[in-house]
Amino acid sequence: MKMPPLLSGILIKRIKRFLAEIRLDDGEEIIAHCPNSGSMLGCDSPGSRVLVSVSERPGRRYRHTWEMVRVNGVWVGINTLVPNRLIHETLLQRRLAAFSDYTTVRREVPWGAHSRLDFLLSGGRRSCYIEVKNVTLAQAGVAYFPDAVTERGQKHLRDLQEIVRHGHRGVILFLVQRMDAERFMPARFIDPEYARLLSESRENGVEIVVCQALVTPEEITVVKLLEPTVSV
């Protein structure tokens, strides 16, 4: 997925959840939109090198959007809108073997009365529902999700189990937007209920796919799969 031209700067501080104060390399201080509702644990340290995009769309309150942060010598993609765009592109290009036999990709599909999943694939032997999660937290070579307690994420796992019970494929796909991780685990130390549900989901037939993306200022690309460790 190609990135637009990005401006470089230094993070002064994150303000609440959805704003960040940044000093650009030309000295200008800006308030940028922060498209990430998580805690961004390990990714919001003042003084970090960051990259922002610029929008000229009329009516926007904040022209700049925080896209990436430099952590542990690698770029980390923090924009939670990117994973769905990137995975959609990857699915259309049939670059993930587990889904290459499907002919139709739909986005934002309803399930039941109150749920919505990111993708529905059809044209294969069984319909396949996919929910995508963005992963930015990594410690000692392990990528973790979530970085904050997520009741919404817990609900998605319950939905995927129900989908499997109805005879469909249910997939939780974690996109690790950093290259300094070698494996994936649920963040039991942050959200033990999510970790429990993820293990339960796998036991009940939900598939776990972990994709790792190479994040650069020019492009974000899925490059390999990581092995998930989800048992209690």
C-alpha positions as CSV (number, residue, x, y, z in Angstrom):
1,M,0.0,0.0,0.0
2,K,1.6,3.2,-1.1
3,M,1.8,6.1,1.3
4,P,1.3,9.8,0.5
5,P,4.2,12.2,1.0
6,L,4.9,12.4,4.8
7,L,6.4,15.1,6.9
8,S,8.9,14.3,9.6
9,G,8.8,15.6,13.2
10,I,9.2,15.0,16.9
11,L,6.4,14.0,19.2
12,I,5.9,16.6,21.9
13,K,3.1,14.7,23.6
14,R,-0.1,12.9,22.9
15,I,-3.2,14.9,23.9
16,K,-6.1,12.8,25.2
17,R,-6.5,9.9,22.7
18,F,-7.1,11.4,19.3
19,L,-4.7,14.4,19.2
20,A,-0.9,14.8,19.3
21,E,1.3,17.8,19.6
22,I,4.2,17.5,17.1
23,R,7.2,19.7,16.2
24,L,7.9,19.4,12.5
25,D,11.5,19.4,11.3
26,D,11.0,23.0,10.0
27,G,10.2,24.1,13.5
28,E,6.5,24.5,13.1
29,E,4.4,23.1,16.0
30,I,1.2,21.4,15.0
31,I,-1.7,19.5,16.4
32,A,-2.3,16.3,14.5
33,H,-5.1,13.9,14.5
34,C,-4.1,10.6,16.2
35,P,-6.1,7.8,14.5
36,N,-5.7,5.3,17.3
37,S,-8.0,4.7,20.2
38,G,-5.7,2.3,22.1
39,S,-3.2,3.2,24.8
40,M,-0.4,3.1,22.2
41,L,1.8,1.6,24.9
42,G,5.4,2.0,23.9
43,C,4.6,4.1,20.9
44,D,3.8,7.5,22.3
45,S,6.9,8.5,24.2
46,P,7.7,12.3,23.9
47,G,10.8,12.9,21.8
48,S,10.0,10.0,19.4
49,R,10.5,10.6,15.7
50,V,7.1,10.6,13.9
51,L,5.7,10.9,10.4
52,V,2.5,12.7,9.5
53,S,0.4,13.0,6.4
54,V,-1.2,16.2,5.2
55,S,-4.8,16.6,3.9
56,E,-6.0,19.6,1.9
57,R,-9.7,18.5,2.3
58,P,-11.9,21.5,3.1
59,G,-13.6,21.5,6.4
60,R,-11.0,19.3,8.3
61,R,-10.2,20.7,11.7
62,Y,-6.7,19.2,11.7
63,R,-4.8,19.0,8.5
64,H,-2.2,16.6,9.7
65,T,-2.6,12.9,10.6
66,W,-0.1,11.0,12.6
67,E,0.9,7.9,10.6
68,M,4.1,6.3,12.0
69,V,6.5,6.4,14.9
70,R,10.1,5.3,15.1
71,V,10.5,2.7,17.9
72,N,13.4,0.3,18.5
73,G,15.0,1.2,15.2
74,V,11.9,0.4,13.1
75,W,8.9,2.3,11.8
76,V,5.6,1.4,13.5
77,G,2.3,2.1,11.8
78,I,-0.2,3.5,14.3
79,N,-3.0,4.5,12.0
80,T,-5.8,2.0,12.7
81,L,-7.5,2.8,9.4
82,V,-4.5,1.3,7.5
83,P,-5.0,-2.4,8.4
84,N,-8.3,-2.8,6.6
85,R,-7.1,-0.9,3.5
86,L,-3.9,-3.0,3.4
87,I,-5.6,-6.3,4.0
88,H,-8.3,-5.5,1.4
89,E,-5.5,-4.8,-1.1
90,T,-3.7,-8.0,-0.2
91,L,-6.9,-10.1,-0.5
92,L,-7.7,-8.7,-3.9
93,Q,-4.1,-9.5,-5.0
94,R,-4.6,-13.0,-3.6
95,R,-1.3,-12.8,-1.7
96,L,-2.5,-14.7,1.3
97,A,-2.6,-18.4,0.5
98,A,-5.3,-19.2,3.1
99,F,-7.8,-17.0,1.2
100,S,-6.6,-17.3,-2.4
101,D,-9.5,-19.5,-3.7
102,Y,-12.1,-16.9,-2.9
103,T,-13.4,-14.8,-5.8
104,T,-15.4,-12.1,-4.0
105,V,-14.4,-9.7,-1.2
106,R,-17.0,-7.6,0.6
107,R,-16.1,-5.0,3.3
108,E,-18.0,-4.0,6.5
109,V,-20.5,-6.9,6.5
110,P,-23.2,-7.3,9.1
111,W,-23.6,-10.3,11.4
112,G,-26.7,-10.7,13.5
113,A,-28.6,-7.7,14.7
114,H,-25.8,-5.7,16.3
115,S,-22.4,-6.8,14.8
116,R,-20.3,-6.0,11.8
117,L,-17.2,-7.8,10.6
118,D,-14.4,-6.3,8.4
119,F,-14.6,-8.7,5.5
120,L,-16.8,-11.5,3.9
121,L,-15.1,-13.7,1.3
122,S,-17.3,-15.8,-0.9
123,G,-16.8,-18.0,-4.0
124,G,-14.9,-20.7,-2.1
125,R,-16.1,-23.9,-0.4
126,R,-17.4,-22.0,2.7
127,S,-18.1,-18.3,3.2
128,C,-15.3,-16.7,5.3
129,Y,-15.7,-13.8,7.7
130,I,-12.6,-11.9,8.8
131,E,-12.1,-9.4,11.5
132,V,-8.8,-7.4,11.4
133,K,-6.9,-6.0,14.4
134,N,-4.0,-3.6,14.3
135,V,-1.0,-4.5,16.5
136,T,1.5,-1.9,17.5
137,L,2.7,-3.2,20.9
138,A,5.9,-5.3,21.0
139,Q,8.2,-6.2,23.8
140,A,11.4,-8.4,23.6
141,G,10.5,-9.7,20.2
142,V,6.9,-10.5,20.9
143,A,4.0,-8.7,19.4
144,Y,1.0,-8.3,21.7
145,F,-2.7,-7.4,21.3
146,P,-4.6,-5.6,22.7
147,D,-2.7,-2.6,24.2
148,A,-5.8,-1.7,26.3
149,V,-8.8,-3.6,27.5
150,T,-11.2,-4.1,24.6
151,E,-14.8,-5.1,25.2
152,R,-15.4,-4.6,21.5
153,G,-12.6,-7.0,20.6
154,Q,-14.0,-9.5,23.0
155,K,-17.4,-9.3,21.3
156,H,-15.8,-9.9,17.9
157,L,-14.3,-13.1,19.2
158,R,-17.7,-14.3,20.4
159,D,-19.2,-13.3,17.0
160,L,-16.5,-15.4,15.2
161,Q,-17.3,-18.4,17.4
162,E,-20.9,-18.1,16.5
163,I,-20.0,-17.8,12.8
164,V,-18.1,-21.0,13.0
165,R,-21.0,-22.7,14.7
166,H,-23.2,-21.7,11.7
167,G,-20.8,-23.6,9.3
168,H,-18.7,-20.7,8.0
169,R,-15.1,-19.9,8.4
170,G,-14.3,-17.4,11.1
171,V,-10.9,-15.7,11.1
172,I,-9.3,-13.2,13.4
173,L,-6.4,-11.5,11.5
174,F,-3.8,-9.6,13.4
175,L,-1.7,-7.1,11.4
176,V,1.6,-6.4,13.1
177,Q,2.7,-3.1,11.8
178,R,6.4,-3.4,12.9
179,M,9.3,-5.6,12.0
180,D,11.0,-6.1,15.4
181,A,8.7,-9.0,16.5
182,E,9.2,-12.7,15.8
183,R,6.0,-14.1,17.2
184,F,2.6,-13.1,18.5
185,M,0.8,-13.5,21.8
186,P,-2.4,-12.1,23.3
187,A,-1.6,-9.4,26.0
188,R,-2.9,-11.4,29.0
189,F,-1.2,-8.9,31.3
190,I,-3.4,-6.1,29.8
191,D,-6.7,-7.9,29.0
192,P,-6.9,-11.4,30.5
193,E,-10.5,-11.9,29.2
194,Y,-9.5,-11.2,25.7
195,A,-6.6,-13.7,26.0
196,R,-9.0,-16.3,27.4
197,L,-11.5,-15.7,24.6
198,L,-8.8,-16.0,21.9
199,S,-7.7,-19.4,23.3
200,E,-11.4,-20.5,23.5
201,S,-12.0,-19.2,20.0
202,R,-9.2,-21.3,18.5
203,E,-10.4,-24.4,20.4
204,N,-13.9,-23.8,18.8
205,G,-12.6,-23.5,15.3
206,V,-11.8,-19.8,14.8
207,E,-8.7,-19.4,12.7
208,I,-5.9,-17.1,13.9
209,V,-3.8,-15.5,11.2
210,V,-1.0,-13.1,12.1
211,C,0.5,-11.0,9.3
212,Q,3.6,-8.9,9.7
213,A,4.0,-5.7,7.6
214,L,7.1,-3.9,6.6
215,V,6.4,-0.2,7.4
216,T,8.4,2.4,5.5
217,P,7.7,6.1,4.8
218,E,6.9,5.2,1.2
219,E,4.9,2.0,1.5
220,I,3.4,-0.6,3.9
221,T,3.5,-4.2,2.7
222,V,2.5,-7.6,4.2
223,V,5.8,-9.5,4.1
224,K,5.3,-12.7,6.2
225,L,3.2,-14.6,8.7
226,L,4.0,-14.9,12.4
227,E,3.3,-17.9,14.6
228,P,0.6,-17.2,17.2
229,T,0.9,-18.5,20.8
230,V,-2.5,-18.3,22.4
231,S,-2.7,-21.2,24.9
232,V,-3.2,-20.5,28.6
